[in-house]
């Protein structure tokens, strides 16, 4: 018996290697999605508990909420998508005017 680990991937057939690679990639993506959800939850908790100290800070909160809303819109709802885009453009324009 040796202490050297055996690389089992070298002993699998091509189909088994591809299946293993897919399982590993899927597990990695699922872990990243979980981490992203946790980070988003922490961000939203901070946004709810810490009041904005300026209009630009309030706009950051509004932008996040609008992105969530826009993501839930059906693709064919071009009117509301255009309205969200116009509001984002307003945020950029008004932020530039303040500077």
C-alpha positions as CSV (number, residue, x, y, z in Angstrom):
1,X,0.0,0.0,0.0
2,X,1.3,3.5,-0.8
3,X,0.4,7.0,0.3
4,X,0.2,8.2,-3.3
5,X,-3.4,8.9,-4.3
6,X,-4.7,7.3,-7.4
7,X,-6.1,9.6,-10.1
8,X,-9.4,7.8,-10.9
9,X,-10.2,10.1,-13.7
10,X,-7.4,8.5,-15.8
11,X,-9.1,5.1,-15.4
12,X,-12.5,6.1,-16.6
13,X,-13.8,5.9,-20.1
14,X,-14.5,9.1,-22.1
15,X,-18.2,9.1,-21.4
16,X,-17.7,8.6,-17.7
17,X,-15.1,11.4,-17.7
18,X,-17.5,13.8,-19.4
19,X,-20.3,12.9,-17.0
20,X,-17.9,13.5,-14.0
21,X,-16.9,16.8,-15.5
22,X,-20.5,17.8,-15.9
23,X,-21.4,16.8,-12.3
24,X,-18.4,18.8,-11.0
25,X,-19.3,21.9,-13.1
26,X,-22.9,21.7,-11.9
27,X,-21.8,21.4,-8.3
28,X,-19.6,24.4,-8.7
29,X,-22.4,26.5,-10.3
30,X,-24.8,25.5,-7.5
31,X,-22.3,26.5,-4.9
32,X,-21.8,29.9,-6.6
33,X,-25.5,30.5,-6.8
34,X,-26.0,29.7,-3.1
35,X,-23.1,32.1,-2.3
36,X,-24.6,34.8,-4.5
37,X,-28.1,34.4,-2.9
38,X,-26.5,34.7,0.6
39,X,-24.6,37.8,-0.4
40,X,-27.7,39.3,-2.0
41,X,-29.7,38.6,1.2
42,X,-27.0,40.3,3.3
43,X,-27.0,43.3,1.0
44,X,-30.8,43.6,1.1
45,X,-30.7,43.4,4.9
46,X,-28.2,46.2,5.0
47,X,-30.4,48.3,2.6
48,X,-33.4,47.8,4.8
49,X,-31.7,48.6,8.1
50,X,-29.4,51.5,7.1
51,X,-31.2,54.6,5.9
52,X,-29.8,56.4,2.8
53,X,-27.9,59.6,3.7
54,X,-28.3,61.1,0.2
55,X,-30.3,60.9,-3.0
56,X,-27.5,58.9,-4.8
57,X,-27.6,56.4,-2.0
58,X,-31.4,56.1,-2.3
59,X,-31.0,55.7,-6.0
60,X,-28.7,52.7,-5.4
61,X,-31.5,51.1,-3.5
62,X,-34.1,52.0,-6.1
63,X,-31.8,50.6,-8.9
64,X,-31.5,47.3,-7.1
65,X,-35.3,47.0,-6.6
66,X,-35.9,48.0,-10.2
67,X,-33.5,45.4,-11.4
68,X,-35.4,42.7,-9.5
69,X,-38.7,44.0,-10.9
70,X,-37.3,44.1,-14.5
71,X,-36.0,40.5,-14.1
72,X,-39.5,39.4,-13.3
73,X,-41.1,41.0,-16.3
74,X,-42.2,38.8,-19.2
75,X,-40.0,39.3,-22.4
76,X,-43.0,40.7,-24.3
77,X,-43.6,43.5,-21.7
78,X,-41.6,46.0,-23.7
79,X,-43.4,49.0,-22.3
80,X,-42.5,48.4,-18.7
81,X,-38.9,47.4,-19.7
82,X,-38.6,50.7,-21.6
83,X,-39.9,52.6,-18.5
84,X,-37.3,50.9,-16.3
85,X,-34.6,51.8,-18.8
86,X,-35.7,55.4,-19.0
87,X,-35.7,55.7,-15.2
88,X,-32.1,54.3,-15.1
89,X,-31.2,56.9,-17.7
90,X,-32.7,59.6,-15.5
91,X,-30.6,58.4,-12.6
92,X,-27.4,58.7,-14.6
93,X,-28.4,62.1,-16.0
94,X,-29.4,63.5,-12.6
95,X,-26.3,62.1,-10.9
96,X,-24.1,63.8,-13.5
97,X,-25.9,67.1,-13.0
98,X,-25.2,66.9,-9.2
99,X,-21.5,66.5,-9.7
